[in-house]
Amino acid sequence: MWTRDGDDLVDALIETYGAMWPWVCPRRLLTRLPALAESLHDLALRKLIGQGHTYRDRSDAVYEHASMYGPFHAARARRSWPDALPQACPLCAAVFTAGQLNPWIIRQFGPARWCKQCCVQARNGHGGVVTPRVGRQALTVFSTSMGAAPPQDFCQRPVPLDLPAEQRDAIVGAMAACPPSATLRGLLGVGSWIEVLRTTGIVSDAWRPARGTHCIAADGHPCRSLAERIIDD
């Protein structure tokens, strides 16, 4: 059932992601070749594949593994496989290869560009001693590079792939330099994320994200709408 379009997609993923391409194949199939993905999922639903799998009764898990390992073996049968080339991390200059990165790193940060240690620190936040000034500066750099006020879980969000490499370096570097949100609130002596954004000057008294209006009442309570602030006051 595998098609030439599937081979073309795999070749494109190999060019972009190198040895880590199978980990993004299930999601790319869903968006680029939905009919092929549906056919694979249908085989899983009908229990025609994956019955030796630990989660054989979960068609989504069977589909995910089938859409990784099936295309992988098909690709190995039709093309040679070069070794991963060493590359230098633009943040710390450490030399690494794409094969050393975990799948979650590829899913969150995209094609191999930063070493595993920098990606882990960007994901978890700076775990060392950080001054309030450094914390505010890192969050400001992140906000400026993204062009938006960062949400509280910004370290767990995917890094956009459609930005210039230097801009993405600045985003990941700021994530690695910024302490976790809870630590940052403690450093700045505030109790909510909106107060962190106000203290750093990223947002003003009232901030409108995708939903609601985040603001602070006169007694310091964080509110999620202007009406809520009026009631609190």
C-alpha positions as CSV (number, residue, x, y, z in Angstrom):
1,M,0.0,0.0,0.0
2,W,3.0,2.3,0.3
3,T,3.1,4.9,-2.5
4,R,5.6,6.9,-4.5
5,D,4.3,10.0,-2.8
6,G,5.2,8.3,0.5
7,D,8.8,7.8,-0.8
8,D,9.0,11.5,-1.9
9,L,7.8,12.6,1.5
10,V,10.4,10.4,3.2
11,D,13.2,11.7,1.0
12,A,12.2,15.3,1.9
13,L,12.2,14.4,5.6
14,I,15.6,12.8,5.3
15,E,17.0,16.0,3.8
16,T,15.6,18.1,6.6
17,Y,15.9,15.8,9.7
18,G,18.7,13.4,8.8
19,A,18.8,10.2,10.8
20,M,15.9,11.4,13.0
21,W,13.3,11.6,10.3
22,P,11.2,8.5,11.3
23,W,10.2,10.3,14.5
24,V,8.4,13.1,12.6
25,C,7.0,10.8,9.9
26,P,3.6,9.9,11.6
27,R,2.7,13.6,12.0
28,R,3.9,14.6,8.5
29,L,1.8,11.8,6.9
30,L,-1.3,13.1,8.6
31,T,-0.8,16.6,7.2
32,R,0.8,15.9,3.8
33,L,-0.7,12.6,2.8
34,P,-3.9,12.1,4.8
35,A,-5.3,9.4,2.6
36,L,-2.2,7.2,3.0
37,A,-2.2,7.9,6.8
38,E,-5.9,6.9,6.9
39,S,-5.2,3.7,5.1
40,L,-2.5,2.8,7.6
41,H,-4.8,3.7,10.5
42,D,-7.6,1.6,9.0
43,L,-5.3,-1.5,9.0
44,A,-4.6,-0.8,12.7
45,L,-8.3,-0.4,13.5
46,R,-9.1,-3.7,11.7
47,K,-6.2,-5.4,13.6
48,L,-4.5,-6.5,10.5
49,I,-1.2,-5.0,11.6
50,G,0.6,-4.5,15.0
51,Q,-0.9,-7.4,16.8
52,G,2.5,-8.3,18.3
53,H,2.7,-4.7,19.7
54,T,2.4,-4.0,23.5
55,Y,-0.5,-1.6,22.7
56,R,-2.1,-3.7,20.0
57,D,-5.6,-2.6,21.1
58,R,-4.7,1.1,20.7
59,S,-4.9,1.8,17.0
60,D,-3.2,5.2,17.4
61,A,-0.1,3.6,18.9
62,V,-0.1,0.9,16.2
63,Y,-0.4,3.6,13.5
64,E,2.4,5.6,14.9
65,H,4.9,2.7,15.0
66,A,3.8,1.4,11.6
67,S,4.2,4.9,10.0
68,M,7.8,5.1,11.5
69,Y,9.2,1.6,11.0
70,G,7.4,0.7,7.7
71,P,8.7,3.7,5.8
72,F,12.1,3.2,7.5
73,H,12.6,-0.3,6.1
74,A,11.2,0.8,2.7
75,A,13.7,3.6,2.6
76,R,16.6,1.3,3.6
77,A,15.7,-1.1,0.8
78,R,15.9,1.6,-2.0
79,R,18.7,4.0,-0.9
80,S,22.1,4.2,0.8
81,W,22.3,5.6,4.3
82,P,25.2,8.0,5.0
83,D,26.6,8.5,8.5
84,A,25.4,11.6,10.5
85,L,27.9,14.4,10.1
86,P,29.5,16.2,13.1
87,Q,28.2,19.8,13.6
88,A,28.9,22.6,16.1
89,C,26.2,23.9,18.4
90,P,25.8,27.7,17.7
91,L,25.1,28.3,21.3
92,C,28.0,26.5,23.1
93,A,30.2,25.4,20.2
94,A,30.0,21.7,21.4
95,V,30.4,19.2,18.5
96,F,27.7,16.6,18.1
97,T,25.7,14.6,15.6
98,A,22.0,14.4,14.9
99,G,22.0,10.7,16.1
100,Q,22.8,11.9,19.6
101,L,19.5,13.8,20.0
102,N,16.3,12.4,21.5
103,P,13.1,12.3,19.5
104,W,11.4,14.9,21.8
105,I,14.2,17.3,20.9
106,I,13.5,16.9,17.2
107,R,9.7,17.4,17.8
108,Q,10.1,20.6,19.8
109,F,13.2,22.2,18.2
110,G,13.1,20.9,14.7
111,P,16.1,19.7,12.6
112,A,19.3,19.2,14.5
113,R,21.0,22.5,15.2
114,W,21.7,22.7,18.9
115,C,23.4,20.1,21.1
116,K,21.4,17.9,23.5
117,Q,22.7,19.7,26.6
118,C,21.5,23.1,25.3
119,C,18.1,21.7,24.3
120,V,17.6,20.1,27.7
121,Q,18.5,23.4,29.4
122,A,16.1,25.3,27.1
123,R,13.3,22.8,27.8
124,N,13.8,22.8,31.6
125,G,15.1,26.3,32.2
126,H,18.4,27.4,33.6
127,G,19.0,25.3,36.7
128,G,22.0,27.3,38.1
129,V,22.2,30.6,40.1
130,V,20.6,33.4,38.1
131,T,20.2,37.0,39.2
132,P,16.8,38.8,38.7
133,R,18.5,41.0,36.1
134,V,19.7,38.0,34.0
135,G,16.2,36.4,34.3
136,R,14.4,39.6,33.1
137,Q,16.9,40.0,30.3
138,A,16.5,36.4,29.0
139,L,12.7,36.7,29.1
140,T,12.9,40.1,27.2
141,V,15.2,38.6,24.6
142,F,12.8,35.7,24.1
143,S,9.8,38.0,23.8
144,T,11.6,40.3,21.3
145,S,12.7,37.4,19.2
146,M,9.3,35.8,19.1
147,G,7.5,39.1,18.6
148,A,5.0,38.2,21.3
149,A,4.5,38.0,25.1
150,P,5.7,34.6,26.2
151,P,3.1,32.3,27.9
152,Q,4.0,30.7,31.2
153,D,4.9,27.4,29.6
154,F,7.0,28.9,26.8
155,C,9.8,26.4,27.5
156,Q,7.6,23.5,26.5
157,R,6.3,25.1,23.3
158,P,7.7,24.1,19.8
159,V,10.2,26.6,18.4
160,P,8.9,27.9,15.0
161,L,10.6,26.5,12.0
162,D,9.8,29.3,9.6
163,L,12.1,31.9,11.2
164,P,15.7,32.8,10.2
165,A,18.4,30.6,11.8
166,E,19.8,33.6,13.8
167,Q,16.4,34.4,15.2
168,R,15.8,30.8,16.2
169,D,19.3,30.8,17.9
170,A,18.3,33.8,19.9
171,I,15.0,32.1,21.0
172,V,16.6,28.9,22.1
173,G,19.5,30.8,23.8
174,A,17.0,32.9,25.8
175,M,15.1,29.7,26.8
176,A,18.3,28.2,28.0
177,A,19.3,31.3,30.0
178,C,15.9,31.9,31.6
179,P,15.1,30.0,34.8
180,P,11.8,28.0,35.1
181,S,8.7,30.1,35.5
182,A,8.2,29.3,39.2
183,T,11.9,30.2,39.9
184,L,11.5,33.4,38.0
185,R,8.4,34.5,40.0
186,G,10.4,33.9,43.2
187,L,13.4,35.9,41.9
188,L,11.2,38.8,41.0
189,G,9.1,38.5,44.2
190,V,5.8,38.3,42.3
191,G,3.0,35.7,42.5
192,S,1.6,35.4,39.0
193,W,3.0,35.2,35.4
194,I,1.2,38.4,34.4
195,E,3.2,40.2,37.1
196,V,6.4,38.7,35.8
197,L,5.5,40.2,32.3
198,R,4.7,43.6,33.8
199,T,7.8,43.7,35.9
200,T,10.0,43.0,32.9
201,G,8.1,45.6,30.8
202,I,6.9,43.1,28.3
203,V,3.2,44.0,28.8
204,S,1.5,47.0,30.3
205,D,-1.2,47.1,33.0
206,A,-3.6,45.0,31.0
207,W,-2.6,42.3,28.4
208,R,-4.9,40.7,25.9
209,P,-3.7,37.1,25.0
210,A,-5.8,34.8,22.7
211,R,-8.6,34.8,25.3
212,G,-9.6,37.3,28.0
213,T,-7.6,40.3,29.3
214,H,-5.0,39.5,31.9
215,C,-4.6,42.4,34.4
216,I,-3.9,43.1,38.1
217,A,-6.4,44.4,40.7
218,A,-5.6,47.2,43.1
219,D,-4.8,44.7,45.9
220,G,-2.4,42.7,43.6
221,H,-4.8,39.8,42.7
222,P,-4.3,38.6,39.1
223,C,-7.5,38.8,37.1
224,R,-8.5,37.3,33.7
225,S,-10.8,40.0,32.5
226,L,-11.4,43.8,33.1
227,A,-14.8,42.9,34.6
228,E,-13.2,40.6,37.1
229,R,-10.8,43.4,38.1
230,I,-13.7,45.8,38.6
231,I,-15.4,43.3,40.9
232,D,-12.2,42.6,42.8
233,D,-11.5,46.4,43.3
